[in-house]
Structure formats: C-alpha cells, structure tokens
C-alpha cells in the first residue's frame, strides 16, 4: 500500500499546474517538491504532510491528510502571495472531486483549511503557508 500523502501531493500538483488561474501567477515549472532556499520567485513549494487515522467506521479505512504548500514571491508587500493563495483556494475547492489516481486510495473530500501570510526576515520576499485538509478512504473498503 502506498502513502495517501504522496498520492495527494501528486494530485494537488497536477491540479495546480492544470489550472490556468494558478499558472497565470506561478509558472508550472515553479510548482515543485524540493527543499531548497531561495525558492524561485514566484513559486509554490509542496511541503510537509501529516497523516491522521480517522475512526469513522470500524473498518478504520479513513485517513485525514494535512498538506502544506509554501508560496513565495519577491515583493515588498504580501499582495502577490495573497493573489496566488486565492487562486490555489479556488483550484482546490472546486466542486469536482480531486482524483488522486492511486490504486489504494480515493479522495472523499479536499479543501483549503487556512492560510498564513508572513514576511521573510530578509525583507525581500513574501511567504504564505497554505494548509490543505483532505479526507482519503482506502480503496479496499470502497465498492467501485
């Protein structure tokens, strides 16, 4: 069985690079999974994840995944990262369910939980930390 966080990471990146409103603000090549500073400007860096088992049923087949995105932009204000976060919120919050394309999991729900806007201590960049809350169900328990 694979990791639901990894399956979601791939699906979130795919959704973002295929959403024109996002790529109008951040080139698809700058939506990355990497641990390096400085980040390209502007960029969306796929960050940390947390998987939490949910006990909704006795099957214990639901997993809550909290995914973090880091948005970076060289700018004196936070206006740019706020615009990017808004585009990401719309891309993730679509009515159409996020297809994670994984044989082991299906995404039951996915939404932006919150965004924090920060100023880089160096004063050159703005930074937003966006949290995506996803509920994933193991496919072995889903009748398809």
PAKE-799958 format. One record per residue (C-alpha): residue number from 1; residue in one letter; y, z, x. Coordinates in Angstrom, 2 decimals, always signed. Last residue first. Layout:
<lumros>
+------+------+---------+---------+---------+
| resi | resn |      c2 |      c3 |      c1 |
+------+------+---------+---------+---------+
|  NUM |    A |       Y |       Z |       X |
...
+------+------+---------+---------+---------+
</lumros>
This chain:
<lumros>
+------+------+---------+---------+---------+
| resi | resn |      c2 |      c3 |      c1 |
+------+------+---------+---------+---------+
|  144 |    X |   +0.56 |   -7.05 |  -16.41 |
|  143 |    X |   -0.78 |   -3.58 |  -17.19 |
|  142 |    X |   +1.06 |   -1.27 |  -14.80 |
|  141 |    X |   -0.82 |   +1.59 |  -13.13 |
|  140 |    X |   -1.89 |   -0.34 |  -10.04 |
|  139 |    X |   +1.60 |   -1.79 |   -9.96 |
|  138 |    X |   +3.17 |   +1.44 |   -8.63 |
|  137 |    X |   +6.39 |   +2.06 |  -10.51 |
|  136 |    X |   +9.83 |   +2.00 |   -8.92 |
|  135 |    X |  +13.00 |   +3.71 |  -10.09 |
|  134 |    X |  +16.03 |   +2.69 |   -8.07 |
|  133 |    X |  +19.25 |   +4.55 |   -7.23 |
|  132 |    X |  +21.62 |   +2.59 |   -4.99 |
|  131 |    X |  +24.06 |   +4.57 |   -2.86 |
|  130 |    X |  +27.21 |   +2.98 |   -1.40 |
|  129 |    X |  +28.89 |   +4.24 |   +1.76 |
|  128 |    X |  +32.25 |   +2.55 |   +2.30 |
|  127 |    X |  +33.96 |   +2.11 |   +5.66 |
|  126 |    X |  +37.41 |   +0.96 |   +6.66 |
|  125 |    X |  +38.03 |   -0.10 |  +10.22 |
|  124 |    X |  +40.75 |   +0.10 |  +12.85 |
|  123 |    X |  +41.78 |   +3.75 |  +12.62 |
|  122 |    X |  +39.44 |   +4.96 |  +15.36 |
|  121 |    X |  +38.27 |   +7.77 |  +13.05 |
|  120 |    X |  +36.98 |   +5.11 |  +10.62 |
|  119 |    X |  +38.41 |   +5.69 |   +7.17 |
|  118 |    X |  +36.03 |   +6.50 |   +4.37 |
|  117 |    X |  +35.31 |   +5.35 |   +0.82 |
|  116 |    X |  +32.35 |   +6.97 |   -0.92 |
|  115 |    X |  +30.36 |   +5.02 |   -3.52 |
|  114 |    X |  +28.05 |   +6.18 |   -6.29 |
|  113 |    X |  +24.79 |   +5.77 |   -8.16 |
|  112 |    X |  +24.64 |   +1.97 |   -8.12 |
|  111 |    X |  +21.80 |   +0.93 |  -10.39 |
|  110 |    X |  +18.15 |   -0.11 |  -10.39 |
|  109 |    X |  +15.48 |   +0.41 |  -13.02 |
|  108 |    X |  +11.76 |   -0.35 |  -13.51 |
|  107 |    X |  +11.21 |   -2.08 |  -10.17 |
|  106 |    X |   +7.57 |   -3.16 |   -9.81 |
|  105 |    X |   +5.36 |   -2.14 |   -6.91 |
|  104 |    X |   +2.15 |   -3.00 |   -5.01 |
|  103 |    X |   +2.17 |   -6.81 |   -4.95 |
|  102 |    X |   +5.84 |   -6.87 |   -3.94 |
|  101 |    X |   +8.35 |   -9.38 |   -5.23 |
|  100 |    X |  +11.09 |   -6.77 |   -5.67 |
|   99 |    X |  +12.40 |   -8.42 |   -8.81 |
|   98 |    X |  +15.58 |   -6.56 |   -9.74 |
|   97 |    X |  +15.87 |   -6.56 |  -13.53 |
|   96 |    X |  +18.37 |   -8.90 |  -15.14 |
|   95 |    X |  +21.11 |   -6.90 |  -16.90 |
|   94 |    X |  +23.10 |   -6.99 |  -13.70 |
|   93 |    X |  +23.98 |   -3.69 |  -12.06 |
|   92 |    X |  +23.03 |   -4.75 |   -8.53 |
|   91 |    X |  +25.36 |   -7.75 |   -8.35 |
|   90 |    X |  +28.16 |   -6.00 |  -10.28 |
|   89 |    X |  +28.01 |   -2.94 |   -8.01 |
|   88 |    X |  +27.90 |   -5.19 |   -4.93 |
|   87 |    X |  +31.07 |   -6.99 |   -6.06 |
|   86 |    X |  +32.81 |   -3.66 |   -6.64 |
|   85 |    X |  +31.69 |   -2.39 |   -3.23 |
|   84 |    X |  +33.18 |   -5.53 |   -1.63 |
|   83 |    X |  +36.52 |   -5.01 |   -3.41 |
|   82 |    X |  +36.56 |   -1.33 |   -2.37 |
|   81 |    X |  +35.74 |   -2.30 |   +1.21 |
|   80 |    X |  +38.74 |   -4.65 |   +1.22 |
|   79 |    X |  +41.21 |   -2.22 |   -0.34 |
|   78 |    X |  +40.40 |   +0.65 |   +2.04 |
|   77 |    X |  +43.55 |   +0.24 |   +4.12 |
|   76 |    X |  +44.39 |   -0.78 |   +7.73 |
|   75 |    X |  +41.63 |   -3.41 |   +7.84 |
|   74 |    X |  +38.53 |   -4.28 |   +9.86 |
|   73 |    X |  +35.78 |   -4.17 |   +7.27 |
|   72 |    X |  +32.54 |   -2.23 |   +7.00 |
|   71 |    X |  +30.19 |   -1.58 |   +4.06 |
|   70 |    X |  +27.27 |   +0.77 |   +4.63 |
|   69 |    X |  +24.46 |   +0.49 |   +2.07 |
|   68 |    X |  +22.23 |   +3.46 |   +1.27 |
|   67 |    X |  +19.02 |   +3.27 |   -0.76 |
|   66 |    X |  +17.77 |   +6.12 |   -2.95 |
|   65 |    X |  +14.22 |   +5.40 |   -4.12 |
|   64 |    X |  +12.64 |   +7.19 |   -7.07 |
|   63 |    X |   +8.86 |   +6.76 |   -7.16 |
|   62 |    X |   +6.78 |   +6.52 |  -10.30 |
|   61 |    X |   +2.95 |   +6.44 |  -10.36 |
|   60 |    X |   +2.26 |  +10.13 |  -10.80 |
|   59 |    X |   -0.64 |   +9.22 |  -13.12 |
|   58 |    X |   +0.03 |  +12.49 |  -14.98 |
|   57 |    X |   +3.30 |  +11.00 |  -16.10 |
|   56 |    X |   +6.99 |  +11.46 |  -15.35 |
|   55 |    X |   +6.27 |  +13.34 |  -12.12 |
|   54 |    X |   +8.67 |  +11.43 |   -9.87 |
|   53 |    X |   +7.90 |  +11.09 |   -6.16 |
|   52 |    X |  +11.04 |  +10.87 |   -4.02 |
|   51 |    X |  +11.64 |   +8.08 |   -1.47 |
|   50 |    X |  +14.81 |   +8.28 |   +0.62 |
|   49 |    X |  +16.45 |   +5.31 |   +2.30 |
|   48 |    X |  +18.94 |   +4.84 |   +5.14 |
|   47 |    X |  +20.98 |   +1.77 |   +5.79 |
|   46 |    X |  +21.32 |   -1.87 |   +4.90 |
|   45 |    X |  +24.54 |   -2.86 |   +6.66 |
|   44 |    X |  +27.08 |   -4.81 |   +4.63 |
|   43 |    X |  +29.61 |   -6.55 |   +6.82 |
|   42 |    X |  +33.23 |   -7.63 |   +7.15 |
|   41 |    X |  +33.66 |   -7.42 |  +10.05 |
|   40 |    X |  +30.60 |   -7.28 |  +12.26 |
|   39 |    X |  +29.35 |   -3.74 |  +12.84 |
|   38 |    X |  +30.52 |   -2.03 |  +15.98 |
|   37 |    X |  +28.14 |   -0.46 |  +16.32 |
|   36 |    X |  +24.43 |   -1.10 |  +15.97 |
|   35 |    X |  +21.55 |   -0.03 |  +13.78 |
|   34 |    X |  +20.44 |   -3.17 |  +12.01 |
|   33 |    X |  +19.45 |   -4.36 |   +8.57 |
|   32 |    X |  +21.98 |   -7.04 |   +7.78 |
|   31 |    X |  +24.39 |   -8.64 |   +5.33 |
|   30 |    X |  +26.68 |  -10.33 |   +7.89 |
|   29 |    X |  +24.77 |  -13.66 |   +7.86 |
|   28 |    X |  +25.36 |  -13.81 |   +4.08 |
|   27 |    X |  +29.11 |  -13.91 |   +4.75 |
|   26 |    X |  +30.95 |  -10.98 |   +3.13 |
|   25 |    X |  +33.76 |  -11.43 |   +0.57 |
|   24 |    X |  +32.78 |  -14.78 |   -1.01 |
|   23 |    X |  +29.19 |  -13.76 |   -0.22 |
|   22 |    X |  +29.44 |  -10.91 |   -2.73 |
|   21 |    X |  +30.95 |  -12.92 |   -5.63 |
|   20 |    X |  +28.50 |  -15.75 |   -4.88 |
|   19 |    X |  +25.43 |  -13.56 |   -5.39 |
|   18 |    X |  +22.39 |  -14.96 |   -3.56 |
|   17 |    X |  +23.05 |  -12.99 |   -0.35 |
|   16 |    X |  +23.34 |   -9.79 |   -2.39 |
|   15 |    X |  +20.19 |  -10.29 |   -4.48 |
|   14 |    X |  +18.16 |  -11.16 |   -1.37 |
|   13 |    X |  +19.46 |   -8.09 |   +0.44 |
|   12 |    X |  +18.55 |   -5.89 |   -2.53 |
|   11 |    X |  +15.07 |   -7.46 |   -2.78 |
|   10 |    X |  +14.30 |   -6.94 |   +0.92 |
|    9 |    X |  +15.52 |   -3.34 |   +0.83 |
|    8 |    X |  +13.58 |   -2.73 |   -2.38 |
|    7 |    X |  +10.27 |   -3.79 |   -0.81 |
|    6 |    X |  +11.02 |   -1.62 |   +2.24 |
|    5 |    X |  +11.84 |   +1.40 |   +0.07 |
|    4 |    X |   +8.71 |   +0.86 |   -2.04 |
|    3 |    X |   +6.62 |   +1.18 |   +1.14 |
|    2 |    X |   +3.44 |   -0.90 |   +1.33 |
|    1 |    X |   +0.00 |   +0.00 |   +0.00 |
+------+------+---------+---------+---------+
</lumros>
